[in-house]
């Protein structure tokens, strides 16, 4: 009898563990900025206004909404694919958004 109970408990534990792992994976994907990026969007550095970035705002910041200044070169926002390098960025070396982080011009 205890053998049956042990097998049943082991099955319940395994099922619970699998469910917990699946839920954890789903939450991780949902919270990930990469998951939010779809095929028709791209990361554009230097176009976000202060506190309006989607992520990556350099040292001392945590992620979305943490850019310290307008057009910060290491903070990005998701924009429609193909529009980044056409979007004005006064601090960018080219004067437009960049597909990679950059040092702001003075």
C-alpha positions, 0 to 999 in steps of 0.5 A, spaced: 500 500 500 505 504 501 508 503 494 502 505 491 502 512 495 509 513 493 508 512 486 502 517 486 506 522 490 512 522 485 507 522 479 504 528 483 510 532 484 513 530 477 506 533 474 507 539 479 514 541 477 513 540 470 507 545 470 511 550 474 517 550 469 512 551 464 509 557 467 516 560 469 518 559 462 511 562 459 512 568 464 520 569 462 518 570 455 512 574 456 516 579 460 522 579 455 523 585 451 526 580 445 519 577 446 516 584 445 520 585 439 516 582 432 519 581 425 516 588 423 520 592 429 527 594 430 531 597 436 533 604 435 538 607 439 538 615 440 531 616 439 527 615 446 526 621 450 528 621 457 524 616 461 521 613 455 526 608 452 524 601 451 530 598 454 538 598 455 539 605 458 546 604 460 550 603 467 546 605 473 539 604 469 535 598 470 531 597 463 524 600 460 523 608 462 530 609 465 533 613 460 536 619 463 536 624 458 533 625 451 536 622 445 541 617 450 545 614 445 545 607 449 537 607 450 533 604 445 526 604 443 522 599 438 520 602 432 517 600 425 522 596 421 526 601 416 524 607 420 530 608 425 535 611 421 530 616 418 528 618 425 531 625 428 536 624 433 540 630 435 545 627 439 547 622 434 553 622 430 549 622 423 543 626 426 538 620 426 537 614 430 542 608 430 541 600 429 547 600 435 548 604 441 553 610 440 556 615 444 552 622 444 556 628 440 556 634 445 
